[in-house]
Amino acid sequence: MESQVRGGTRWKRFAVVMVPSVAATAAIGVALAQGALAASFSVSGQSFKVTTKQLVGEGFSQYGALDEGYTLDGKKAVHPVAVSSFKSATIKDMCQSVVTPNIPVLGNVSLILRAGQGAEPVKAQNLYIDVADLSADATFENIDIGVAAKDANKGPAMRKGETANPYGFAQHADRAVLTDVKQTAWATTAGTFKLSGLKMSLSTGVKECY
């Protein structure tokens, strides 16, 4: 039986990503560039899961990279990712979950965030998602697969501070529509992120979006 838990000094070790992320693209193979760094910050030792009923993105690009960060015990870690970016995106019925294991006394603790469940969807500008695993139904408009990353200009350019290989594999499209999305990600960044109807809950045990 799960119980709701509120914050306090015992949450010192409970570090979680507080901004929801979204699924980015269909599972198309991406070549990873050696020595690439997917973001200008070190990622945490926790990946997070996301589901959404539908994502509609305008101006899409994707390229391979690596996220550099830590494990939960502070060791260095590197994660291969597909960095997927949108100039703008609307997301319906979004859920994000992250589980922090082995909290003293409490055991596993789960955080779930939900947004865009009503008439107003989640909206984002200059959105980047570092995806490790994804399943969805996807439709792309005017897609080019196999372009050099530096020439994938239908979506946002590589983020400042990235060192992903500009000559590596990439793809881009004018528009992407994804439905029934399930994904695991390590990081997300956005210029703006409007979360309509945001709800957050904490509970003991393992409780995830999928």
N, C-alpha and C positions, 0 to 999 in steps of 0.2 A: 504493500500500500504506500502510495506516494503522499508526501506532505509538502505544503508550500513553506518556503523558507525565506526569511527576510534578512537584509544585510546587517553586518556588525563586525566586530574585530576579528571574528573567526574567518572572515572572507579575505584575509590578507593574501592567501595563495590562489584566490579565485580570479585569475586574469583571463578575460574573454574579449572577443571582438564584438563591439557594441553596435556596429553599423551593418545592417543586412547586406548581403551580396546576392547576386542573381546568376542564373545559368547563362552561358554566353554563346555556345555554338554546338553543332552536331559533332559526333565523334569521328573526325577525319584525322588521319595520321599527321603528326607534325614533327619535323626533324628538329632535334634539340641542339643548340649551339653550345659547344664546350666553353666553360668559363663565363657563361651568360649570367647576368643578375637581373631578375625580373622586376624588381622594384628598388627604390632608393632607400628602403628601410629593411631591417631584419624582421622576418616573420616569426610569429610565436611558435611554440611547440604544439599547437593545436590546430588541426584543420576543422572546417565546419561544413555542415550539410545544408543544402538549400533546395526547396521545391517551389515551383510556380506554375500556375495554370497556363499562362501565356506571356511571352516576352516579344515585343515588337521593337526592333532596333533599326535605326536609320544610320547609314555610314558605318559599316562593319569591317574590322581587320583582325587578323589572328596570326601569331608567330610563336615559335618555340623559345623557351628560355628556362632558367633555373631560379628558384627562390632560395635565398640563403637566409638561415635563421638559427633557431635553437631547438633542442628537445626540452621537455618539461624539467629535466634535471640540469639544464644549463650547458649541455654539450652542443658543439656546432653541428648543423645539419643542412643538407641541400636537397631540394625537392624539384623534380622536373615538372614543368607546367606548360599549358597552352595559354598564353596571354591573349585574351579576347577583348576587343575594345569597340565601343559604339560612340558615335557623335551624340546621339540621343536615344533614349529607350523608355518605353512604358511597360510596366510589369503588373500583371493581375494576380491576386491571391498568392502572396509570397510568404514563405515560412523559412526561417533560418534557425538552426539549432547547433549548439556546441556543448559537449560533455567534458567537464573537468573531473578527472578521476582522483580517487584516494584523498579526499578532503578529510583532515582529522575529525573523528567522531561521526561525521556525516556520511563518509564514503563518497560515491559518485554524486555529482550535482549537475543538473542539466539547465541550460538557459535556452528558452525558445522566444523568438521574436516573430511577430506576424504583422503584415501591413498590406494595404491595397485590396482588402477583401470586400469593400463596398463598391459604390459606383465610381469612386475616384481611384485610379490606379497609382502605383508608385511611379515617380518620374525621375529620370537621371540625365545628366549632361556630362559628356566626356568621361564615360564609364569604362573602367578597366577591371577585368576579373582574371585571377591567376587560377586556372582550373586544373585539377588533378584527375577528375573522373566525371563523366557526364553521360546521361541518356535522355533523349528527347525525340520528338518528331520535328523536323526542320525544313523550311523552305527558304531558299536564297534567290534574290533577284540580281541578275547581271554579276554573277560570281566569277572570279578569276582564281584558279587554284594552281599553286606552284610558282607564284611571283617571288622575286627577292623581297625580303622584309622591308628594305629601304624604299621600295616602290609600291608597297601596300598603302596607298594613299586615299582609299575611299573611306576609311575610318580615321580615327585620331592617330597622330604620329606616335612613335615610341615615346614613353614618358622620360622626362628629364632625369638623368641619373642612371638610366638603363644601359647595360652593356651587351644586350642580346645581339647576336651576329646580324648585321644589316644585310648580309648577302645570303643568309639562310632561308629556308623554306617559309613561305607565308601564303595567305589567301585573303581576299577581300571581296566585298559585295556592296551593292547600293543599299540593299535592305535584307533583313533576316527576320523570320517569324518562327519562333519555337514554342511548342505546346507540350504540356505534360512533362515538365522538366524535372529531373533529379540530378543533383551535382554535388561533388565534394570540391572545395576550394581552399586555398591557403591565404589569399589576400584579395582585397578589392579596394579601389580608389575611385573617386569621382569628383568632378568639379562642383556639381551640386547633386543632392540626393533628397528628394521630397518624399517622405514616408507618410502617406495618408492612413489614418486610423491605426497608428502604431500601438501595438500591445506587447508587453514583455512579461514573462513568467519564469520563476525559478522553482525547481523542485528537486527532491532527492531521487536517486536512481537514474537509470538511463532512459531518457525520453527524447526522441529525435523526430525530425520532420519525415524521415522515411528510414 
